[in-house]
Amino acid sequence: MGEHRFESEQLVTARFSLRRPTPTDITAIHRIHRDPTACAYNPSDMLVALGDAEDLYRRWNDHWQRYGFGYWVVRAGDDQQPEPILGFCGLNRMRLDNHDVLNLFYRLDPPAWGDGVATEAATMVVDWATTQLPDAPIIARVRSDNIASARVAVRAGLDRAEHLDTPGEDGLDWIFVKNWSDKPR
């Protein structure tokens, strides 16, 4: 799972577009990541100052520059329409149990909850990864009491892997996987 360059920085469905974040998205990153409801299961992800959102954007952008993928901005319709940003969904490289993995992330603005946005975005991202990086293990780390997030992981094609559960920053991480092999990669 080395460095790659991919043709598209945008993914599109009938209802949503996902695109690479730009500096113009920093205020939305701040708005969503300072919302206690949006970060209820991951309070360590809460942001306070706009500068924190600028730092988070820089980390996201660095990942994009290094690997050619990362977190996408989720919007209703296509990116040419003025609809607000619904949230973020994407992948970042990390290590889990001596494996290089792609960690699936999704965080939506609470008004966008309950309409299948997270499931559709996560499924689109998992499908993209399965096509572009077919051998890469994909994981999702979910708090045990976050039933909605666990459902999104399963609907996006990941399976529960209890033997990989691990302590996270905000409690036990339930691990969901796709393309997992117990042989280290």
C-alpha positions as CSV (number, residue, x, y, z in Angstrom):
1,M,0.0,0.0,0.0
2,G,2.5,2.6,-1.2
3,E,2.1,6.0,-2.5
4,H,-0.4,6.3,-5.4
5,R,-1.9,8.9,-7.6
6,F,-5.5,8.5,-8.6
7,E,-7.4,10.2,-11.4
8,S,-10.4,11.5,-9.5
9,E,-10.5,13.6,-6.4
10,Q,-14.3,13.6,-6.6
11,L,-16.9,10.8,-6.3
12,V,-20.5,11.3,-7.3
13,T,-23.8,9.6,-6.8
14,A,-27.4,10.7,-7.7
15,R,-27.8,12.3,-4.3
16,F,-24.3,13.4,-3.3
17,S,-20.9,14.5,-4.3
18,L,-17.7,13.8,-2.4
19,R,-14.7,16.0,-3.2
20,R,-11.3,16.7,-1.8
21,P,-11.3,19.4,0.9
22,T,-10.0,22.9,0.1
23,P,-9.1,25.8,2.4
24,T,-12.7,27.1,1.8
25,D,-14.0,24.2,3.8
26,I,-12.1,25.1,7.0
27,T,-15.2,26.9,8.5
28,A,-17.3,23.8,7.9
29,I,-14.7,21.6,9.4
30,H,-14.7,23.8,12.4
31,R,-18.6,24.0,12.6
32,I,-19.1,20.2,12.5
33,H,-16.1,19.3,14.7
34,R,-17.0,21.7,17.4
35,D,-20.6,20.4,17.6
36,P,-20.8,18.2,20.8
37,T,-23.6,16.1,19.2
38,A,-21.4,15.4,16.1
39,C,-18.5,14.4,18.3
40,A,-20.5,12.7,21.1
41,Y,-18.9,9.3,20.6
42,N,-15.4,10.8,20.0
43,P,-15.0,13.8,22.3
44,S,-11.3,13.9,21.7
45,D,-12.1,14.9,18.1
46,M,-13.8,18.1,19.3
47,L,-12.3,21.3,18.0
48,V,-12.4,24.6,19.9
49,A,-10.8,27.4,17.8
50,L,-10.8,28.0,14.1
51,G,-7.0,27.4,14.2
52,D,-7.7,23.8,15.3
53,A,-9.7,23.4,12.1
54,E,-6.9,24.9,10.0
55,D,-4.5,22.3,11.6
56,L,-6.9,19.5,10.9
57,Y,-7.4,20.6,7.3
58,R,-3.6,20.7,6.9
59,R,-3.3,17.1,8.2
60,W,-6.0,16.0,5.8
61,N,-4.4,17.9,2.9
62,D,-1.0,16.4,3.7
63,H,-2.5,12.9,3.5
64,W,-4.0,13.7,0.1
65,Q,-0.7,15.0,-1.1
66,R,1.2,12.0,0.1
67,Y,-1.2,9.2,-0.9
68,G,-3.6,10.7,-3.5
69,F,-6.7,10.0,-1.3
70,G,-8.0,10.9,2.1
71,Y,-11.1,12.5,3.5
72,W,-13.7,13.9,1.2
73,V,-16.3,16.7,1.8
74,V,-19.9,15.3,1.5
75,R,-22.4,17.6,-0.2
76,A,-25.9,17.2,-1.4
77,G,-26.3,17.2,-5.2
78,D,-23.2,18.0,-7.3
79,D,-20.4,20.3,-6.2
80,Q,-21.7,23.1,-8.5
81,Q,-24.8,23.6,-6.3
82,P,-24.8,25.8,-3.2
83,E,-26.0,23.2,-0.8
84,P,-24.2,23.2,2.6
85,I,-21.6,20.7,3.5
86,L,-23.2,17.6,5.1
87,G,-20.0,16.3,6.6
88,F,-16.9,14.3,5.8
89,C,-16.1,10.7,4.8
90,G,-13.0,9.1,3.7
91,L,-9.9,7.0,4.4
92,N,-6.6,7.5,6.1
93,R,-3.7,5.2,6.4
94,M,-2.8,3.8,9.8
95,R,-1.5,0.7,11.6
96,L,-3.7,-1.8,13.4
97,D,-2.4,-5.1,14.8
98,N,0.8,-5.0,12.7
99,H,-1.1,-4.3,9.5
100,D,-1.1,-1.2,7.2
101,V,-4.8,-0.4,6.9
102,L,-7.2,2.1,5.5
103,N,-9.3,3.6,8.3
104,L,-12.8,4.5,7.2
105,F,-14.0,7.8,8.8
106,Y,-17.4,9.4,8.6
107,R,-18.7,12.4,10.5
108,L,-21.8,14.3,9.5
109,D,-23.5,17.4,10.6
110,P,-26.3,16.2,12.9
111,P,-29.1,17.7,10.8
112,A,-27.9,15.3,8.0
113,W,-28.3,12.2,10.3
114,G,-31.0,9.6,9.6
115,D,-31.3,10.0,5.9
116,G,-28.8,7.4,4.7
117,V,-26.1,10.0,4.0
118,A,-23.4,8.3,6.0
119,T,-24.2,4.9,4.6
120,E,-24.2,6.1,1.0
121,A,-21.0,8.1,1.4
122,A,-19.2,5.3,3.3
123,T,-20.3,2.7,0.7
124,M,-19.1,5.0,-2.1
125,V,-15.7,5.3,-0.3
126,V,-15.4,1.6,0.4
127,D,-16.3,0.8,-3.3
128,W,-13.7,3.3,-4.4
129,A,-11.0,1.7,-2.2
130,T,-12.0,-1.8,-3.3
131,T,-11.5,-0.8,-6.9
132,Q,-8.4,1.5,-6.5
133,L,-6.6,-0.4,-3.8
134,P,-8.1,-3.9,-4.0
135,D,-5.8,-5.7,-1.6
136,A,-5.8,-3.0,1.1
137,P,-7.5,-3.9,4.3
138,I,-10.2,-1.5,5.3
139,I,-11.3,-1.0,8.9
140,A,-13.8,1.1,10.8
141,R,-13.3,1.9,14.5
142,V,-16.7,2.3,16.2
143,R,-17.6,3.0,19.9
144,S,-19.6,0.1,21.3
145,D,-22.5,2.3,22.1
146,N,-22.6,4.0,18.7
147,I,-25.2,1.6,17.1
148,A,-25.8,3.9,14.1
149,S,-22.1,4.0,13.2
150,A,-21.9,0.3,13.5
151,R,-24.8,-0.1,11.1
152,V,-23.1,2.2,8.6
153,A,-19.9,0.1,8.7
154,V,-21.8,-3.1,8.1
155,R,-24.0,-1.5,5.3
156,A,-20.8,-0.2,3.7
157,G,-19.5,-3.8,3.4
158,L,-17.4,-4.3,6.5
159,D,-17.7,-7.2,9.0
160,R,-17.4,-7.2,12.7
161,A,-14.0,-8.5,13.9
162,E,-14.2,-8.7,17.7
163,H,-10.7,-10.3,18.0
164,L,-9.3,-6.9,16.8
165,D,-11.1,-4.7,19.2
166,T,-8.6,-2.3,20.8
167,P,-8.6,0.6,23.3
168,G,-9.1,4.0,21.5
169,E,-8.8,7.5,22.7
170,D,-12.4,7.7,23.8
171,G,-13.1,4.1,24.8
172,L,-13.0,0.6,23.4
173,D,-12.9,0.6,19.6
174,W,-15.1,-2.1,18.0
175,I,-13.3,-3.0,14.8
176,F,-15.1,-3.8,11.5
177,V,-13.1,-5.0,8.5
178,K,-13.0,-5.7,4.8
179,N,-10.1,-7.5,3.0
180,W,-8.6,-8.5,6.3
181,S,-6.0,-11.3,6.7
182,D,-4.5,-12.2,10.0
183,K,-1.2,-12.4,8.3
184,P,0.6,-9.0,8.8
185,R,1.0,-6.7,5.8
